[in-house]
Amino acid sequence: MHLEYEHAAASGLRRYVNTVAEELGCSGEAYYAHLDPPPAYAYLALDDRLRDHPAQDTALVWNEHDGWAVAIETTAGHELSVVRYYGTDLLPPPPEVARFVAEVFEGRAPDAAPAGTTDGAAVRQHLATYAIPYQDRPAQRPGRPVERSRRGPAR
């Protein structure tokens, strides 16, 4: 295991899910995401309820095998039942995920199968592309150039 790679994938997952949450207009820390232990998983609480399930809370969930799905909480928030899967694209762009959620709530989302991937390494590699790259500290601090700072006071 390469720690930097795992860190980039975990950071990428959090950044990707946070961007999806922003696209949905979720406020605050309305999501949970983890990479380890496998499978990678994300959960976003949604404010609205589905017309067909007015008594149940809804959530947008993701895992590295099935991709995105809208689900309802069936027993006091502990059990989830999937209502609709996004489909075959495991990590679609965040605006597409938001469009999918809107279509589910409008009753227009097509019935799709889960993504169905089993390649965890490829998923982690893709997630790492969402990570903000680490940047080394600048060689010198901003401000006056080094040669000027070594001079004595101006006369």
ZATORVO-134018 format. One record per residue (C-alpha): residue number from 0; chain; residue in three letters; x, y, z. Coordinates in pm, whole numbers. Each point is the difference from the previous one (the first is absolute). Layout:
BEGIN
<atom seza="NUM" volo="A" pado="ALA" X="X" Y="Y" Z="Z"/>
...
END
This chain:
BEGIN
<atom seza="0" volo="A" pado="MET" X="0" Y="0" Z="0"/>
<atom seza="1" volo="A" pado="HIS" X="130" Y="346" Z="-87"/>
<atom seza="2" volo="A" pado="LEU" X="-101" Y="243" Z="272"/>
<atom seza="3" volo="A" pado="GLU" X="17" Y="307" Z="-227"/>
<atom seza="4" volo="A" pado="TYR" X="-226" Y="-172" Z="-253"/>
<atom seza="5" volo="A" pado="GLU" X="-252" Y="-104" Z="266"/>
<atom seza="6" volo="A" pado="HIS" X="9" Y="350" Z="148"/>
<atom seza="7" volo="A" pado="ALA" X="-65" Y="152" Z="-345"/>
<atom seza="8" volo="A" pado="ALA" X="-291" Y="-238" Z="-61"/>
<atom seza="9" volo="A" pado="ALA" X="-154" Y="76" Z="342"/>
<atom seza="10" volo="A" pado="SER" X="47" Y="373" Z="-51"/>
<atom seza="11" volo="A" pado="GLY" X="-144" Y="-33" Z="-350"/>
<atom seza="12" volo="A" pado="LEU" X="-306" Y="-186" Z="127"/>
<atom seza="13" volo="A" pado="ARG" X="-68" Y="270" Z="260"/>
<atom seza="14" volo="A" pado="ARG" X="48" Y="278" Z="-256"/>
<atom seza="15" volo="A" pado="TYR" X="-219" Y="-175" Z="-259"/>
<atom seza="16" volo="A" pado="VAL" X="-281" Y="-62" Z="250"/>
<atom seza="17" volo="A" pado="ASN" X="29" Y="355" Z="135"/>
<atom seza="18" volo="A" pado="THR" X="-34" Y="134" Z="-356"/>
<atom seza="19" volo="A" pado="VAL" X="-311" Y="-216" Z="-53"/>
<atom seza="20" volo="A" pado="ALA" X="-142" Y="136" Z="328"/>
<atom seza="21" volo="A" pado="GLU" X="66" Y="356" Z="-119"/>
<atom seza="22" volo="A" pado="GLU" X="-172" Y="-72" Z="-333"/>
<atom seza="23" volo="A" pado="LEU" X="-302" Y="-125" Z="195"/>
<atom seza="24" volo="A" pado="GLY" X="-1" Y="311" Z="220"/>
<atom seza="25" volo="A" pado="CYS" X="61" Y="-198" Z="318"/>
<atom seza="26" volo="A" pado="SER" X="106" Y="221" Z="286"/>
<atom seza="27" volo="A" pado="GLY" X="279" Y="-70" Z="245"/>
<atom seza="28" volo="A" pado="GLU" X="147" Y="-345" Z="42"/>
<atom seza="29" volo="A" pado="ALA" X="-301" Y="-192" Z="-132"/>
<atom seza="30" volo="A" pado="TYR" X="205" Y="-295" Z="-117"/>
<atom seza="31" volo="A" pado="TYR" X="217" Y="-289" Z="114"/>
<atom seza="32" volo="A" pado="ALA" X="265" Y="-171" Z="-212"/>
<atom seza="33" volo="A" pado="HIS" X="260" Y="-268" Z="66"/>
<atom seza="34" volo="A" pado="LEU" X="251" Y="-191" Z="-207"/>
<atom seza="35" volo="A" pado="ASP" X="122" Y="-260" Z="247"/>
<atom seza="36" volo="A" pado="PRO" X="-103" Y="-258" Z="90"/>
<atom seza="37" volo="A" pado="PRO" X="-129" Y="-92" Z="-346"/>
<atom seza="38" volo="A" pado="PRO" X="-232" Y="47" Z="-167"/>
<atom seza="39" volo="A" pado="ALA" X="32" Y="376" Z="-37"/>
<atom seza="40" volo="A" pado="TYR" X="-330" Y="157" Z="99"/>
<atom seza="41" volo="A" pado="ALA" X="-173" Y="340" Z="19"/>
<atom seza="42" volo="A" pado="TYR" X="-328" Y="116" Z="152"/>
<atom seza="43" volo="A" pado="LEU" X="-173" Y="335" Z="-49"/>
<atom seza="44" volo="A" pado="ALA" X="-315" Y="80" Z="195"/>
<atom seza="45" volo="A" pado="LEU" X="-264" Y="166" Z="-217"/>
<atom seza="46" volo="A" pado="ASP" X="-253" Y="251" Z="134"/>
<atom seza="47" volo="A" pado="ASP" X="-292" Y="-93" Z="-224"/>
<atom seza="48" volo="A" pado="ARG" X="-211" Y="-313" Z="12"/>
<atom seza="49" volo="A" pado="LEU" X="-121" Y="-199" Z="-295"/>
<atom seza="50" volo="A" pado="ARG" X="-364" Y="32" Z="-98"/>
<atom seza="51" volo="A" pado="ASP" X="-44" Y="-378" Z="15"/>
<atom seza="52" volo="A" pado="HIS" X="168" Y="-23" Z="344"/>
<atom seza="53" volo="A" pado="PRO" X="-106" Y="309" Z="198"/>
<atom seza="54" volo="A" pado="ALA" X="71" Y="-156" Z="341"/>
<atom seza="55" volo="A" pado="GLN" X="360" Y="-100" Z="-75"/>
<atom seza="56" volo="A" pado="ASP" X="316" Y="208" Z="-5"/>
<atom seza="57" volo="A" pado="THR" X="197" Y="-10" Z="-322"/>
<atom seza="58" volo="A" pado="ALA" X="370" Y="-24" Z="-68"/>
<atom seza="59" volo="A" pado="LEU" X="236" Y="-2" Z="-293"/>
<atom seza="60" volo="A" pado="VAL" X="246" Y="-286" Z="40"/>
<atom seza="61" volo="A" pado="TRP" X="305" Y="-113" Z="-193"/>
<atom seza="62" volo="A" pado="ASN" X="227" Y="-301" Z="19"/>
<atom seza="63" volo="A" pado="GLU" X="285" Y="-122" Z="-216"/>
<atom seza="64" volo="A" pado="HIS" X="-200" Y="-294" Z="-137"/>
<atom seza="65" volo="A" pado="ASP" X="-343" Y="146" Z="-75"/>
<atom seza="66" volo="A" pado="GLY" X="62" Y="372" Z="-52"/>
<atom seza="67" volo="A" pado="TRP" X="-261" Y="262" Z="97"/>
<atom seza="68" volo="A" pado="ALA" X="-352" Y="-78" Z="116"/>
<atom seza="69" volo="A" pado="VAL" X="-289" Y="179" Z="169"/>
<atom seza="70" volo="A" pado="ALA" X="-120" Y="-198" Z="299"/>
<atom seza="71" volo="A" pado="ILE" X="-257" Y="23" Z="275"/>
<atom seza="72" volo="A" pado="GLU" X="67" Y="-71" Z="366"/>
<atom seza="73" volo="A" pado="THR" X="-229" Y="-284" Z="101"/>
<atom seza="74" volo="A" pado="THR" X="54" Y="-60" Z="373"/>
<atom seza="75" volo="A" pado="ALA" X="94" Y="296" Z="216"/>
<atom seza="76" volo="A" pado="GLY" X="284" Y="100" Z="-232"/>
<atom seza="77" volo="A" pado="HIS" X="188" Y="-330" Z="23"/>
<atom seza="78" volo="A" pado="GLU" X="-116" Y="-185" Z="-312"/>
<atom seza="79" volo="A" pado="LEU" X="8" Y="142" Z="-352"/>
<atom seza="80" volo="A" pado="SER" X="-212" Y="-114" Z="-291"/>
<atom seza="81" volo="A" pado="VAL" X="110" Y="115" Z="-345"/>
<atom seza="82" volo="A" pado="VAL" X="-270" Y="171" Z="-205"/>
<atom seza="83" volo="A" pado="ARG" X="207" Y="79" Z="-314"/>
<atom seza="84" volo="A" pado="TYR" X="356" Y="-61" Z="-117"/>
<atom seza="85" volo="A" pado="TYR" X="183" Y="256" Z="-214"/>
<atom seza="86" volo="A" pado="GLY" X="123" Y="-264" Z="-241"/>
<atom seza="87" volo="A" pado="THR" X="323" Y="-120" Z="-155"/>
<atom seza="88" volo="A" pado="ASP" X="220" Y="309" Z="54"/>
<atom seza="89" volo="A" pado="LEU" X="161" Y="-58" Z="340"/>
<atom seza="90" volo="A" pado="LEU" X="137" Y="354" Z="52"/>
<atom seza="91" volo="A" pado="PRO" X="-203" Y="237" Z="-217"/>
<atom seza="92" volo="A" pado="PRO" X="64" Y="375" Z="14"/>
<atom seza="93" volo="A" pado="PRO" X="-168" Y="158" Z="306"/>
<atom seza="94" volo="A" pado="PRO" X="-249" Y="205" Z="-210"/>
<atom seza="95" volo="A" pado="GLU" X="-120" Y="-327" Z="-156"/>
<atom seza="96" volo="A" pado="VAL" X="-55" Y="-148" Z="345"/>
<atom seza="97" volo="A" pado="ALA" X="-205" Y="306" Z="100"/>
<atom seza="98" volo="A" pado="ARG" X="-205" Y="-33" Z="-320"/>
<atom seza="99" volo="A" pado="PHE" X="-63" Y="-367" Z="81"/>
<atom seza="100" volo="A" pado="VAL" X="-123" Y="87" Z="351"/>
<atom seza="101" volo="A" pado="ALA" X="-234" Y="267" Z="-141"/>
<atom seza="102" volo="A" pado="GLU" X="-139" Y="-252" Z="-250"/>
<atom seza="103" volo="A" pado="VAL" X="-61" Y="-254" Z="278"/>
<atom seza="104" volo="A" pado="PHE" X="-196" Y="256" Z="204"/>
<atom seza="105" volo="A" pado="GLU" X="-196" Y="104" Z="-311"/>
<atom seza="106" volo="A" pado="GLY" X="-81" Y="-365" Z="-76"/>
<atom seza="107" volo="A" pado="ARG" X="185" Y="16" Z="-334"/>
<atom seza="108" volo="A" pado="ALA" X="314" Y="-206" Z="72"/>
<atom seza="109" volo="A" pado="PRO" X="29" Y="-312" Z="-213"/>
<atom seza="110" volo="A" pado="ASP" X="25" Y="-335" Z="175"/>
<atom seza="111" volo="A" pado="ALA" X="372" Y="-84" Z="-21"/>
<atom seza="112" volo="A" pado="ALA" X="216" Y="-285" Z="123"/>
<atom seza="113" volo="A" pado="PRO" X="291" Y="63" Z="237"/>
<atom seza="114" volo="A" pado="ALA" X="338" Y="79" Z="-154"/>
<atom seza="115" volo="A" pado="GLY" X="126" Y="-348" Z="88"/>
<atom seza="116" volo="A" pado="THR" X="374" Y="52" Z="18"/>
<atom seza="117" volo="A" pado="THR" X="242" Y="-221" Z="190"/>
<atom seza="118" volo="A" pado="ASP" X="328" Y="177" Z="-78"/>
<atom seza="119" volo="A" pado="GLY" X="76" Y="176" Z="331"/>
<atom seza="120" volo="A" pado="ALA" X="348" Y="105" Z="-114"/>
<atom seza="121" volo="A" pado="ALA" X="-142" Y="182" Z="-305"/>
<atom seza="122" volo="A" pado="VAL" X="-261" Y="169" Z="220"/>
<atom seza="123" volo="A" pado="ARG" X="270" Y="125" Z="238"/>
<atom seza="124" volo="A" pado="GLN" X="211" Y="121" Z="-289"/>
<atom seza="125" volo="A" pado="HIS" X="-298" Y="194" Z="-140"/>
<atom seza="126" volo="A" pado="LEU" X="-82" Y="143" Z="345"/>
<atom seza="127" volo="A" pado="ALA" X="360" Y="119" Z="36"/>
<atom seza="128" volo="A" pado="THR" X="-55" Y="227" Z="-302"/>
<atom seza="129" volo="A" pado="TYR" X="-247" Y="201" Z="210"/>
<atom seza="130" volo="A" pado="ALA" X="257" Y="64" Z="275"/>
<atom seza="131" volo="A" pado="ILE" X="157" Y="341" Z="25"/>
<atom seza="132" volo="A" pado="PRO" X="366" Y="-64" Z="-80"/>
<atom seza="133" volo="A" pado="TYR" X="247" Y="53" Z="281"/>
<atom seza="134" volo="A" pado="GLN" X="226" Y="294" Z="-67"/>
<atom seza="135" volo="A" pado="ASP" X="340" Y="40" Z="159"/>
<atom seza="136" volo="A" pado="ARG" X="57" Y="306" Z="208"/>
<atom seza="137" volo="A" pado="PRO" X="150" Y="289" Z="-195"/>
<atom seza="138" volo="A" pado="ALA" X="380" Y="19" Z="18"/>
<atom seza="139" volo="A" pado="GLN" X="-19" Y="348" Z="143"/>
<atom seza="140" volo="A" pado="ARG" X="-264" Y="193" Z="181"/>
<atom seza="141" volo="A" pado="PRO" X="-189" Y="265" Z="-192"/>
<atom seza="142" volo="A" pado="GLY" X="123" Y="352" Z="43"/>
<atom seza="143" volo="A" pado="ARG" X="331" Y="161" Z="-73"/>
<atom seza="144" volo="A" pado="PRO" X="246" Y="-189" Z="-221"/>
<atom seza="145" volo="A" pado="VAL" X="281" Y="-178" Z="187"/>
<atom seza="146" volo="A" pado="GLU" X="278" Y="228" Z="-127"/>
<atom seza="147" volo="A" pado="ARG" X="-178" Y="312" Z="129"/>
<atom seza="148" volo="A" pado="SER" X="-60" Y="-152" Z="343"/>
<atom seza="149" volo="A" pado="ARG" X="376" Y="-59" Z="48"/>
<atom seza="150" volo="A" pado="ARG" X="90" Y="363" Z="-55"/>
<atom seza="151" volo="A" pado="GLY" X="35" Y="240" Z="285"/>
<atom seza="152" volo="A" pado="PRO" X="-242" Y="284" Z="55"/>
<atom seza="153" volo="A" pado="ALA" X="-52" Y="240" Z="-287"/>
<atom seza="154" volo="A" pado="ARG" X="211" Y="320" Z="23"/>
END
